[in-house]
Amino acid sequence: MKKDAMDQRTNQHAKLIDDWITHYRPFTSQGKNASYIPALEKANSSHLGISIIEPDGTIIKSGDWEVTFTLQSISKVISFIVTCMHHGIPYVLERVDLEPTGDPFDSIIRLEMHKHGKPFNPMINAGAITVSSILPGETPKAKLESVLTLMEKMVGKPFTYNEEVFRSEWETANRNRALAYYLKETGYLDMDVEEALEVYLKQCSIEVNTEDIALIGLVLANDGYHPIRKEQILPKEIARLAKSLMLTCGVYNNSGRFAAFIGIPAKTGVSGGIMAAVPPRVRQVASPLLEGCGIGIYGPAIDEYGSSVAGVLLLEKIANTWDLSIF
Ligand SMILES: NC(=O)CC[C@H](N)C(=O)O
């Protein structure tokens, strides 16, 4: 396609996205900011923003795309990738399974029902705390650094964590502490409980905007290859594993519906972020984004599953209008 025609096409899509942001913003009132982490309650609950990045570097940004927020559970995808890159997939899968639970993200019930303490998957808190404890490095600082380093490689800029959000969750993390103690007792925690929690809660507090997570989504969509920088950042097998976990477990007990009606590997977090990886499509359809894309969405008012209410509706609209489902 000629450059002018491409620009025109992108402008049309950008206009549609603007319209959809306006349409879905009122739906933020159907959700509530996460309040169990007091610092998250302070976010402006009417915010809604999106970035979409295509492999050729075309970016569409709309609404509150630039507002920063913390990764929360989106960080679980990155820490899982880091541990697989460092230890190899079999080592990690000895400590955490790949099965959906059908339970909320912070559920404790299945730890006692399944292989004596082995977490079902790395997208729920139990599995993610185990994964944080085996991140490369001896100290919590070094382990967190390993997550920040991979993010910097994917996005091309340095990241830090938000101290206020970390402190706020650290002081109220009784349930995560309970999970960590249980994991320690059953041998699925490779470090001291408080240190493992420090790593996990700091990785959850890493600050991003929608463009950052759209870029990470784009790299995953392209099997670990960064199409703009033309560089393989992580092995294809690990990117696929991460995407399969996003699809089957990324939205916890709403993952089935999400797969059925949206059909895009995605990970949500209680701060209202959604990171989606749309792979290139093999079927012939008359729709945009055929080469795939990364999508980052932010809207802090969340639903009962811990996902942005308006963000999920917006992603559903985009996926269905532009035929982005992988199925
Ligand atoms: N679903 C989420 O985003 C949960 C992350 C949050 N830090 C927690 O552990 O509770």
The ligand as a Gaussian input file, in Angstrom:
#p B3LYP/6-31G(d) Opt

LIG

0 1
 N       -5.232000      -9.383000      39.554000
 C       -4.285000      -8.551000      39.937000
 O       -3.909000      -7.625000      39.234000
 C       -3.745000      -8.774000      41.326000
 C       -2.384000      -8.154000      41.585000
 C       -2.224000      -7.666000      42.991000
 N       -0.939000      -7.087000      43.181000
 C       -2.467000      -8.782000      43.976000
 O       -1.589000      -9.540000      44.233000
 O       -3.526000      -8.908000      44.533000

